[in-house]
Amino acid sequence: MLAANTLEQKLLALEARYDGLLRATVEGIIIIGTDGRIESFNPGAENIFGFRAAEVIGHNVSMLMPDDEASRHDGYIGSYLRTRSPKIIGIGREVIGRRRSGEHFPMELAVGEILTEQRITFVGIVRDITKRREVQRMAREREQELRLVIDNAPIGIFTSDLIGRIGTVNPALIAMLGVPAAEIIGRNCTDFAVPQDHERFAQTLQALVRGATVPVCELQWRGRAGALMNVAAHLVLVHRPEGSSFVIGLVVNQTEQVESEEMTRQMREQLAHVGRLTTLGEMASAIAHEINQPLTAISTHAQACRRLIASGNADLPTLADAFERISDQALRAGQVVKRIRNFVTKRESSRETVDVNDIVGQVLDLAEVDAREARVALGTELAGDLPCVFVDPVQLQQVCLNLIRNAIDAMLPLADDQRVLEVSSREAEGRVELVFDDRGGGVPEHVRAELFLPFFTTKESGMGMGLSISHSIVAAHGGTLRYSDNDKGGARFIVSLPAVPE
């Protein structure tokens, strides 16, 4: 009798742990019988589908599916029981679910089989991937938006090979020359310049290919009607990942310059947004790695749980620990996606009163991935009780992130233990300053005058827009961005902004 009581107590304890495990996990866990009826519906499933457990238990699981899929579900189960040929058992896949409201949504579904001496049941683990799909949609929209920015830019843009043969043109350049695209593509840039400027452009292009920093090339072009235009051609050499290179040219018609404050503001914001997209593109590999780590961990733990449950020898403390790890990794991946979305979302410039220390904290969260991958130690010395500043927070984040990533790149040739970046904040004469000190080689004296000019870069594959955009953002906020050497021999960049009076 005592042994029976002990066994009953163990079974009750086991049942309590099992119930606690189902309640603790953030994923939806649904258990059904061979008749397709729901036997267990955990809180995670309640949150995903909007049903309470009491509303679904005893009902066919097809109520959670779109009509076209629901009508076929019982046939799937029957076919599997007859043939033992799995269609989805043990295979994770993306399917469509239906919430209580009738809304259809994308989800990941992994189905496992639980075999006991008495019966067969099936367990499904469900993850709502609506947000992931939204991020993918946003990425596609941003890519399309970048193409639209180029197509609608008010300045002429072209690409060419290394000898100046034009490959693509945007509508603004077509309008500027008054020549159809078919009559531009394939021709050399010098075909549109007056004869006395042919040699100048060729020499500028050759210097660019050799790796030299070239100034803006001032030329005279003729359009279809023979009208003479004074243009400024900004050229930059871009290296493709596979090793080949091409030239991007931005052509500004200086003959009829329109000075409009509103146009200047809009262009600055567009460039700032493109700069954020470019930064995100440069960080894509590290970001993908950062997101892939928790997703891989989630998949590994989920598969381990499925195998343990299917074996009938599941150790509940181990399962509980695994589900806790799944929850932690899901939250980690979600935070990474949230930070990226907040950074790249396009919106109208909006200034507000902020604490620069909060901005630094947010930027370090974004930069941590790159810093860890480059083995750079990030240190901070943030002053307390600083006055606030009146800025666009996202644009200030962009400035800080650009300076941090430049510092990381500058320290890559150093030994790992020498890669240190220090970020500090301070108050100075009614202004708030952010200081970025690295241990790299600094900026050579002879190029400092060009440091903040568009398309100036010391990187082999750089576009040369980061510091220029950062400088224009800070200036638009009534501040300054300046450079000096620090006492460690590296670079020091100082962002100085007007403090908001108390």
C-alpha positions in Angstrom: 0.0 0.0 0.0 2.9 2.4 0.9 4.6 1.6 -2.5 1.3 2.4 -4.3 1.0 5.7 -2.5 4.6 6.6 -3.3 4.1 5.7 -7.0 0.9 7.9 -7.0 2.8 10.8 -5.5 5.6 10.5 -8.1 3.0 10.4 -10.9 1.3 13.5 -9.4 4.7 15.3 -9.2 5.5 14.2 -12.8 2.1 15.5 -14.0 2.7 18.8 -12.1 6.1 19.3 -13.8 4.7 18.4 -17.2 1.9 20.9 -16.7 4.4 23.6 -15.5 6.6 22.9 -18.6 3.6 23.4 -21.0 2.6 26.6 -19.2 6.1 28.1 -19.1 7.1 27.9 -22.7 6.3 30.8 -25.0 5.8 28.6 -28.0 2.4 27.1 -28.7 2.2 23.4 -27.8 -0.9 21.4 -29.0 -1.4 17.7 -28.3 -4.0 15.8 -30.4 -5.2 12.2 -30.6 -5.5 10.0 -33.7 -9.0 11.3 -34.2 -7.6 14.8 -34.6 -9.2 16.2 -31.5 -7.3 18.5 -29.3 -6.3 17.1 -25.9 -3.9 19.8 -24.6 -3.6 23.5 -25.5 -0.9 25.4 -23.5 -0.9 29.2 -22.7 1.5 29.8 -25.5 -1.0 28.4 -28.0 -3.7 30.5 -26.3 -1.7 33.7 -26.9 -1.0 32.7 -30.5 -4.5 31.6 -31.6 -6.6 33.8 -29.3 -8.7 30.8 -28.0 -8.8 29.7 -24.4 -8.0 26.1 -23.8 -11.5 25.3 -22.7 -12.8 26.5 -26.1 -10.7 24.1 -28.2 -10.1 20.9 -26.1 -12.3 18.2 -27.5 -12.6 19.9 -30.9 -10.9 18.9 -34.1 -7.5 20.7 -34.6 -8.7 21.8 -38.0 -10.5 24.7 -36.3 -7.1 26.3 -36.1 -6.5 26.0 -39.9 -7.8 27.8 -43.0 -10.8 26.1 -44.6 -9.0 24.6 -47.5 -6.4 23.0 -45.3 -8.9 22.0 -42.5 -10.9 19.8 -44.9 -7.9 17.7 -45.7 -6.3 17.4 -42.2 -8.1 14.2 -41.0 -7.1 12.5 -44.2 -3.5 13.2 -43.5 -3.7 11.6 -40.1 -5.6 8.5 -41.5 -3.0 8.1 -44.3 -0.1 8.3 -41.9 -1.7 5.7 -39.5 -2.3 3.3 -42.5 1.0 3.8 -44.2 3.3 5.1 -41.5 4.7 7.3 -44.2 5.4 10.8 -42.7 4.4 13.9 -44.5 5.1 16.4 -41.8 6.0 14.2 -38.8 9.4 15.3 -37.6 9.7 17.9 -40.3 9.4 21.6 -39.5 7.7 23.7 -42.0 5.9 27.0 -42.5 2.1 26.9 -42.7 -0.9 29.2 -42.3 -2.9 29.2 -39.1 -6.2 30.8 -38.2 -6.8 32.8 -35.1 -10.1 33.0 -33.1 -10.8 36.3 -34.9 -10.6 34.5 -38.3 -7.3 36.2 -39.2 -4.9 34.0 -41.1 -1.2 34.3 -40.1 2.1 32.5 -41.0 3.6 30.1 -38.5 6.3 27.5 -38.1 5.0 24.1 -37.2 7.0 21.1 -36.0 5.0 17.9 -35.4 6.2 14.9 -33.4 4.6 11.5 -32.6 4.3 10.3 -29.0 4.1 6.4 -28.7 3.0 4.6 -25.6 1.8 1.1 -25.0 -1.8 2.4 -24.7 -2.1 4.9 -27.6 -0.6 7.2 -30.2 -0.8 11.0 -29.8 0.8 13.8 -31.8 2.4 17.0 -30.4 2.7 20.2 -32.5 5.0 23.0 -31.6 3.9 26.3 -33.1 5.8 29.6 -33.5 4.1 32.8 -34.8 6.4 34.2 -37.5 4.3 37.2 -38.4 7.0 39.6 -37.2 9.7 37.8 -39.1 7.7 38.0 -42.3 7.2 41.7 -41.5 10.9 42.2 -41.2 11.4 40.4 -44.5 8.8 42.6 -46.1 10.4 45.7 -44.8 13.8 44.6 -46.2 12.3 44.2 -49.6 10.6 47.6 -49.3 13.8 49.2 -48.3 15.6 47.7 -51.2 12.9 49.0 -53.6 13.0 52.3 -51.8 16.8 52.6 -52.4 16.2 52.0 -56.1 13.4 54.7 -56.0 15.8 57.1 -54.3 18.3 56.7 -57.1 15.6 56.8 -59.8 14.1 60.0 -58.3 17.2 61.7 -57.2 17.4 65.3 -58.5 21.1 64.8 -59.6 22.4 62.6 -62.4 23.7 59.2 -61.5 25.6 56.8 -63.7 27.7 53.7 -63.4 30.6 52.9 -65.7 33.5 50.5 -66.1 37.1 51.4 -65.3 37.6 53.2 -68.7 34.5 55.3 -68.4 32.1 53.3 -70.6 28.6 53.9 -69.2 26.5 51.0 -68.0 23.4 52.5 -66.3 21.9 55.9 -66.0 19.1 57.4 -63.9 16.2 59.6 -65.2 17.8 62.8 -63.9 20.9 62.3 -66.1 18.8 61.4 -69.1 16.8 64.6 -68.6 20.0 66.6 -68.1 21.6 65.4 -71.4 18.3 65.4 -73.3 19.3 62.1 -74.8 17.5 58.7 -74.6 19.0 56.1 -72.4 19.8 53.9 -75.3 22.0 56.6 -76.8 23.9 57.0 -73.5 24.5 53.4 -72.3 27.6 52.0 -73.9 29.2 55.3 -74.8 32.1 56.8 -72.9 31.6 59.7 -70.5 34.0 61.8 -72.6 31.6 61.6 -75.6 29.5 64.2 -73.8 32.3 66.5 -72.7 33.8 69.3 -74.8 37.1 68.3 -76.4 39.3 70.3 -74.1 37.9 68.3 -71.1 38.5 64.8 -72.5 42.0 64.5 -71.1 41.1 65.9 -67.7 38.3 63.4 -67.2 40.5 60.5 -68.4 43.3 61.4 -66.0 40.8 61.7 -63.1 39.4 58.3 -63.9 42.9 56.8 -64.1 43.9 58.3 -60.7 40.7 56.9 -59.2 41.5 53.4 -60.5 45.0 53.6 -59.1 43.5 54.2 -55.6 44.2 57.9 -55.4 41.7 60.3 -53.7 40.3 62.5 -56.5 38.6 65.8 -56.1 35.4 66.8 -57.9 35.9 66.8 -61.6 34.6 70.1 -63.1 33.5 69.6 -66.7 31.6 71.1 -69.5 29.0 68.8 -71.2 26.8 69.3 -74.2 23.3 67.9 -74.5 21.3 66.9 -77.6 20.6 70.5 -78.6 24.2 71.5 -78.1 23.5 73.4 -75.0 26.6 73.8 -72.8 26.3 72.8 -69.2 28.8 73.2 -66.4 28.7 70.0 -64.3 30.5 68.7 -61.3 31.2 65.0 -61.5 31.7 63.2 -58.2 33.4 59.8 -58.9 33.8 56.9 -56.5 35.3 53.4 -57.1 33.3 50.5 -55.8 34.6 47.0 -55.3 32.3 44.1 -55.7 32.6 41.1 -53.3 33.8 38.9 -56.1 36.7 41.2 -56.8 35.7 43.2 -59.8 35.2 47.0 -59.6 33.1 49.7 -61.2 32.6 53.5 -61.0 29.6 55.4 -59.6 29.3 59.0 -60.9 27.1 61.7 -59.4 26.7 64.6 -61.8 25.4 67.9 -60.6 24.3 70.5 -63.1 25.8 73.7 -61.7 24.4 75.8 -64.5 21.0 76.3 -62.9 21.5 75.7 -59.2 18.3 76.0 -57.2 18.9 77.0 -53.7 15.9 75.9 -51.7 16.1 75.3 -47.9 13.3 72.7 -48.1 14.9 70.8 -50.9 18.2 70.8 -49.0 16.5 69.5 -45.9 14.7 66.7 -47.8 17.9 65.6 -49.6 19.8 65.6 -46.3 17.2 63.3 -44.7 17.1 61.1 -47.8 20.9 60.8 -47.7 20.8 60.1 -44.0 18.2 57.3 -44.6 20.3 55.8 -47.5 23.3 56.1 -45.2 21.5 54.0 -42.5 20.5 51.4 -45.1 24.1 51.3 -46.4 25.3 50.8 -42.8 22.8 48.1 -42.3 24.0 46.4 -45.5 27.6 46.6 -44.3 26.5 45.0 -41.0 24.3 42.4 -42.6 26.7 39.5 -42.2 27.2 40.2 -38.5 23.5 40.8 -37.9 22.6 37.6 -39.7 25.1 35.8 -37.5 23.7 37.4 -34.4 20.1 36.4 -35.3 21.1 32.9 -36.5 22.7 32.0 -33.2 19.5 32.1 -31.1 17.5 30.6 -34.0 19.9 27.7 -34.2 19.8 27.3 -30.4 16.0 27.3 -30.5 15.9 24.7 -33.3 18.4 22.5 -31.4 16.6 22.6 -28.1 13.2 22.0 -29.8 14.5 19.0 -31.7 16.0 17.6 -28.5 12.7 18.1 -26.6 10.8 16.3 -29.4 13.2 13.3 -29.3 12.9 13.1 -25.5 9.1 13.3 -25.6 8.9 10.7 -28.4 11.2 8.3 -26.6 8.8 8.1 -23.6 11.7 8.7 -21.3 11.5 12.4 -21.0 13.3 13.9 -18.0 11.0 16.8 -17.0 13.7 19.0 -15.3 15.8 18.7 -18.5 12.8 19.6 -20.7 12.0 22.5 -18.4 15.5 23.8 -18.8 15.4 23.4 -22.5 12.2 25.3 -22.9 13.5 28.0 -20.7 16.5 28.3 -23.0 14.2 28.4 -26.0 12.3 31.3 -24.4 15.5 33.2 -23.7 16.8 32.8 -27.2 13.5 33.8 -28.8 13.6 37.0 -26.7 17.2 37.6 -27.7 16.4 37.3 -31.4 13.4 39.6 -31.0 15.5 42.3 -29.4 18.0 42.3 -32.3 15.2 42.6 -34.9 13.6 45.4 -32.9 16.8 47.5 -32.7 17.3 47.1 -36.5 13.8 48.0 -37.3 13.9 51.2 -35.1 17.2 52.2 -36.8 16.2 51.8 -40.5 12.5 52.8 -40.5 12.0 55.8 -42.7 10.1 58.7 -41.1 10.0 62.4 -41.1 12.7 64.1 -39.1 11.4 64.7 -35.6 13.5 66.4 -32.9 13.0 66.0 -29.2 14.8 66.6 -26.0 17.0 63.6 -25.2 19.8 62.5 -22.9 22.9 61.8 -25.0 23.9 59.0 -22.6 20.7 57.2 -23.6 21.6 57.6 -27.2 25.1 56.2 -26.6 23.5 53.2 -24.8 21.2 52.5 -27.8 24.0 52.8 -30.3 26.3 50.5 -28.3 23.6 47.8 -28.5 23.6 48.1 -32.3 27.4 48.3 -32.5 28.1 45.4 -30.1 27.8 42.8 -33.0 30.5 44.4 -35.1 32.7 45.1 -32.1 32.5 41.5 -30.9 33.2 40.2 -34.4 36.2 42.5 -34.7 37.4 41.7 -31.2 37.2 45.4 -30.2 36.7 46.3 -26.5 34.1 49.1 -26.0 34.5 51.3 -23.0 32.4 54.2 -21.7 32.9 57.2 -19.4 29.6 59.0 -19.4 29.2 62.1 -17.2 26.1 62.2 -15.0 23.6 65.1 -14.7 24.3 66.3 -18.2 21.9 68.8 -19.7 19.7 67.5 -22.5 20.0 68.2 -26.2 17.3 68.9 -28.8 17.9 66.5 -31.7 16.5 63.8 -34.0 17.4 60.7 -31.9 17.7 58.4 -34.9 19.9 60.8 -36.8 22.2 61.2 -33.8 22.3 57.4 -33.4 23.4 57.3 -37.1 26.3 59.7 -36.4 27.5 57.8 -33.4 27.2 54.4 -35.1 29.2 55.7 -38.1 32.0 57.0 -35.9 32.1 53.8 -33.9 32.2 51.6 -37.0 34.9 53.8 -38.5 37.0 53.4 -35.3 36.5 49.6 -35.4 37.7 49.5 -39.1 40.7 51.7 -38.2 41.9 49.3 -35.5 41.6 46.0 -37.5 45.4 46.0 -38.3 46.2 46.1 -34.5 46.7 43.2 -32.2 43.5 42.1 -30.4 44.6 43.4 -27.0 45.2 46.9 -28.5 41.7 47.3 -30.1 40.0 49.6 -27.6 37.4 52.2 -28.3 36.4 54.6 -25.6 33.2 56.7 -25.7 32.7 59.5 -23.3 30.3 62.4 -22.7 30.9 65.7 -21.0 29.6 69.3 -20.7 31.7 72.1 -22.0 30.7 75.8 -22.0 27.0 75.3 -22.5 27.4 72.5 -25.0 27.2 68.7 -24.6 30.0 66.7 -26.2 30.4 63.1 -27.2 34.0 62.0 -27.6 35.1 58.9 -29.6 38.7 57.8 -29.0 40.3 54.8 -30.8 43.8 53.3 -30.8 44.2 53.3 -34.5 46.7 55.2 -36.6 44.7 58.4 -36.8 44.1 60.5 -39.9 47.2 61.7 -41.8 47.8 65.5 -41.7 47.7 66.0 -45.4 44.1 64.7 -45.9 42.4 66.2 -42.8 41.1 69.2 -44.8 39.1 66.7 -47.0 37.9 64.5 -44.1 34.3 65.6 -44.2 33.9 66.1 -48.0 31.5 63.9 -49.9 33.1 60.7 -51.4 36.4 61.2 -49.6 37.4 57.9 -48.0 40.6 56.1 -46.9 38.9 52.6 -47.2 39.4 50.5 -50.2 35.7 49.7 -50.7 34.2 52.8 -49.0 31.7 55.1 -50.5 33.0 58.2 -48.7 29.6 59.4 -47.6 29.5 58.4 -43.9 31.5 61.3 -42.4 30.0 63.8 -44.9 26.4 62.8 -43.9 27.4 62.8 -40.2 28.9 66.2 -40.6 25.8 67.6 -42.3 23.5 66.0 -39.7 25.4 67.6 -36.8 25.6 71.0 -38.6 21.8 70.9 -39.2 21.4 70.5 -35.4 23.5 73.6 -34.7 26.5 71.5 -33.7 30.0 70.7 -34.9 31.8 67.5 -35.7 35.6 67.9 -35.5 38.7 65.7 -35.5 41.9 65.7 -33.5 44.6 63.2 -32.4 44.3 61.7 -28.9 47.0 61.0 -26.4 47.1 57.3 -27.5 48.1 58.2 -31.0 44.7 57.3 -32.4 41.8 59.3 -33.8 39.4 61.5 -31.7 36.1 62.6 -33.1 34.1 65.1 -31.1 30.4 65.7 -31.6 29.4 69.0 -29.9 25.7 70.0 -29.6 24.0 73.0 -28.0 22.6 72.1 -24.5 19.0 72.8 -23.8 18.6 75.4 -21.1 17.2 74.0 -17.9 
